[in-house]
Amino acid sequence: MHVAFVSFETAHHRDTETNRRFRTVLELLSERGHDVHCYCAGFWAGEEATFERDGITYHAVSNAIEARGSFLLRLPFVLAAANPDVIHVSAEPPSQVTAAKWGARLSRSPLVLEWYGDGGVLNTRWSRFATGRPDRIVTPSELVGTWVRELGANGEIVETIPNPIDCQRIRDVEPGADVDVIYARRLDDGANLESLLLALAEHRGRDWEAKIVGDGPEREAYEELASDLRIADRVTFAGDLDLEERIAAYRGAHVFAQTADHCVFPTEMLWAIAAGCVGVVEYHANSSAHELVEGWDRGFRTTSEDELAAAIVEAGDLEHRTYDETFEEYDRSAVGERYLELYRTLQDERGVL
């Protein structure tokens, strides 16, 4: 299948959660042998109009990230000339959705809009206008789907497809050291690590160890809080770890705690619970993490620090695991197939054989 992806800015321009998600979708299709092209602002050295990396062909619709106007004007005609089976566009910036829609009309291709929602969904004229352009809107969670519907999107075209994980990679990594509770996230204003530290402090009289994975501007403040709470000797701040190191830590841990204020999809939590951790989530209005544990017998949803403290103790009574096959539906192969099923459905609706 020939799929044209549209993203003025890519993860090669700026490493954001939204851009990483979009690149992942390209990789999922490329891994399955499909003809994947990304139409973007140029990010490579030289004057070549195209650039290939990891099985993906990038097309410079404009030569620089500053030339957004040129990108938007040229995009419909570039897409029409490409004549793809499907056009898949990122919601950032929303102005490119309209340009991609014109390209879809000229090429008679279905249009899929990827709306990740990192940083929230801004209620602007362009965003509201974008909701009416595509044939389908893909979001990573029901939370983001709700935000998009509130902008005016038709709920019948909104579909949830999660971030993927690699289950085989989890199985291949040896478990790390035993630890009772683990937390993983960038330690910034939205980390809300204080909720976990306060909950752990409620159990000073118990024998436990906790590990904090991640770094950021608030790390020193959190280390000071752990010291003030007299639990610093049992809380290890491990800093940034690569994926293999994180998987090993998750396989050795018993409970993964998710307390962040904002999370459009809890990717690290998914890696952890697939690696056997019990999931304990503190509910927040702008976090979708609770969606991952609803209806699961090894997941706990809490709404206060007292409930969080109690859930950690209860979770500790469950058996320790190093892998949970429940989450194989989130494997890269399964998530890639969901995108392909979506594309095939759109082609069938248009009568494409």
Summary of the structure (lengths in Angstrom):
residues: 353
radius of gyration: 21.8
end to end distance: 11.9
largest distance: 68.9
contacts: 1185
relative contact order: 0.12
helix: 42%
strand: 22%
